[in-house]
Amino acid sequence: MLKDLIVKNRSTRGFDETYVVDRETLLDCIDCARLSASSSNIQPLKYYAASEKAKVAEILATTKWAGALSELHLPFPGTAPTAFIVILLDKSINDHMARFQTDAGIAAQSITLAAVEKGLSCCMIKDFNAADLKEVLALPESLVPMMVIAVGKGTEKITLEGMPEDGRYAYYRTENNKHHHVPKRSLKEIVIE
């Protein structure tokens, strides 16, 4: 069952804008992150949950999507997420940003797996304008954005496939940019004997 969730947990860049993600769902996903591992159990991460249309639009404007497909300007108009969770480092607890990158990754994976279990899709976004995002969220100096997670009802077809013989690992799109392909290395290739 966990493996099924992991396979379904893909970076989605197209969402049904008519589907509203309620705050309770976002809080439940954040609760899964809260219960996850933290370096030395310091727990310096905080979370901002947004599902109000205006705030979601403001957060979206601070983000950049799909660096390998930047010419597409994703998400396409009419396919934006309907919610965001922003992972923040609370410097008043501990200000060692590099140390807690792993914590942010663990939290993000917990959040996205919880969302997938609820039939939702997500996209972890590290490419955002931190200064603009801090302003949009009216954050105090002590809170620093580490990652933005888009949440919504996905509309894209996403296929995992083997790595091509030429070794190209870049994801790509077909079918009028509506089918997202993700090459993955084989288990044999990544296990060292």
Long-range contacts (C-beta under 8 A, 24 or more apart in sequence): 5-113, 5-116, 5-117, 6-113, 7-160, 8-116, 9-109, 9-112, 9-113, 9-116, 9-122, 10-121, 10-158, 10-160, 10-180, 10-182, 11-66, 11-122, 11-123, 11-124, 12-121, 12-122, 12-123, 12-150, 12-152, 12-154, 12-156, 12-158, 13-65, 13-66, 13-74, 13-75, 13-79, 13-123, 13-156, 13-180, 14-74, 14-75, 14-76, 14-79, 14-154, 14-155, 14-156, 14-178, 15-75, 15-79, 15-80, 15-81, 15-82, 15-121, 15-150, 15-152, 15-153, 15-154, 15-155, 16-79, 16-82, 16-152, 16-153, 16-154, 16-155, 17-78, 17-79, 17-80, 17-82, 17-152, 19-82, 19-152, 19-153, 20-51, 20-82, 21-51, 21-82, 21-83, 21-120, 21-151, 21-152, 21-153, 22-51, 23-49, 23-51, 25-83, 25-115, 25-118, 25-120, 26-51, 26-83, 26-85, 26-151, 28-114, 28-118, 29-85, 29-110, 29-111, 29-114, 29-115, 29-118, 29-151, 30-85, 30-111, 32-110, 32-111, 32-113, 32-114, 33-87, 33-106, 33-107, 33-108, 33-110, 33-111, 35-110, 36-106, 36-107, 36-110, 37-103, 37-106, 38-103, 38-106, 39-99, 39-100, 39-102, 39-103, 42-93, 42-94, 42-100, 43-93, 44-89, 44-90, 44-91, 44-93, 44-94, 44-100, 44-103, 45-87, 45-88, 45-89, 45-90, 45-100, 45-103, 45-104, 45-107, 45-146, 46-88, 46-89, 46-90, 46-143, 47-85, 47-86, 47-87, 47-88, 48-84, 48-85, 48-86, 48-88, 48-137, 48-139, 49-83, 49-84, 49-85, 50-83, 50-84, 50-85, 50-86, 51-82, 51-83, 53-82, 55-136, 56-80, 56-81, 56-82, 56-83, 56-84, 58-136, 59-84, 59-86, 59-133, 59-136, 59-137, 59-148, 60-84, 60-150, 61-132, 61-136, 62-128, 62-129, 62-132, 62-133, 62-136, 62-148, 63-125, 63-127, 63-128, 63-148, 63-150, 64-125, 64-127, 64-128, 65-123, 65-125, 65-127, 67-127, 68-170, 68-171, 68-172, 69-171, 69-172, 69-173, 72-173, 72-177, 76-177, 79-155, 80-152, 81-123, 81-150, 81-151, 81-152, 82-151, 82-152, 82-153, 83-150, 83-151, 83-152, 84-148, 84-149, 84-150, 84-151, 85-111, 85-148, 85-149, 85-151, 86-133, 86-137, 86-145, 86-147, 86-148, 86-149, 87-145, 87-146, 87-147, 87-148, 87-149, 88-139, 88-143, 88-144, 88-145, 88-146, 89-143, 89-144, 89-146, 90-142, 90-143, 91-141, 91-142, 91-143, 91-144, 92-142, 97-144, 97-146, 100-146, 101-146, 104-146, 104-147, 108-147, 108-149, 111-149, 112-149, 115-151, 119-153, 120-151, 120-152, 120-153, 120-154, 121-151, 121-152, 121-153, 121-154, 121-156, 122-149, 122-150, 122-151, 123-149, 123-150, 124-148, 124-149, 125-149, 125-150, 156-180, 158-182, 160-184, 162-186, 163-189
